[in-house]
């Protein structure tokens, strides 16, 4: 069931929290708008943002990780960001609402002018504020340690583009350059999506190493 946060005590009374059902995909407010381009630009540099990876991929990335390990991904079908978090040997998924005023929230209690502030808030305040003891955890460890990678092997996007991915746009890279990782959507195919200066596109994972 969906539970309005105002039904809970300000301190998230544990006895009341027992009656709250935490959904695998949970959303308290169903209306909203598409996040701005500026939001995506800022998120691309955050260690917790992994782009448009699927629910299944996020689960595999967080499986067996310590409680509180998390990532943020963008669900294109719903046009919403999702927090995926490891908790009690399971991976939970929480939808983030983007209001028409481009404010973000998980509930009606707190509204944030940008998504980074929301993440920072729930890194110090447990999610049981909303979900009770079913999700009594903070966002403690971003799934990635860095978003910046050093190119260790030249890659010519014209000569070396894999023929199995004709529709993907690749970028050329030279050894010593730094690439910003943007999306892991093709990670299972050993391809990453990133940016070098003003160039954006796919490249082989084997060509880079974490800085």
Steps between C-alpha positions, in 0.01 A plus 500: 500500500609862453538686827498877534787603722273723704344183640828433680634666809774757436748256655375200305353310797624137470164353605314689227776421253432127534174549312665658197553282197816583306444444130780379268438816296357764728354836408293719729421780256400382154505826304814683393707629213810408302829600671690787340809460283697686767410228749646230275815706438569528873415137572740371236787593732359324807637159604152371575348578159527216246271624222218295349592153620213257548347383826663158447840658435477717810416191704808316372719803575377518860462130576716393797609860563496636859175649628464861393682458169291678240472641151274741317375414152255653255197297400417623150154340486376686808733799444604482862815444700519191718712431807608137520646402837638185660325412826482173694635295209239643263494788254220754550388751237354842589354740243591867527228745408585811296242772551392742230707767674800265457517425872573142604349292779432152630201620700295807585716577803823614336552677168844563349605751237731246341544125512848526652352665811248218529777240488708694752204524738432126495868428548461637853129433563372140475232408250284367785369859517285392208503122486522405867713211621461324166770732364690627803820594321692805376661550160858440608714363217473600132537191282784658298825631647558748217348630177833602346715252311840524335532373144769228489447381144435697181164440335412614147121520477507479120743213453426296812125547552346158578287385205252341738383846617430694178249737661723615788707817476861440608770752593872484424740513796872548540715361777535746788164672449239508775146381434192571712281191539136590432304178450546126559202392289723285273724374780406136438644544150820646649413842361476823699352837406701807584633843413843633404496880469211565256485143366234263635452136407575135569844346547640159606534459875843339453644831374476680835600465863373684809698810587 
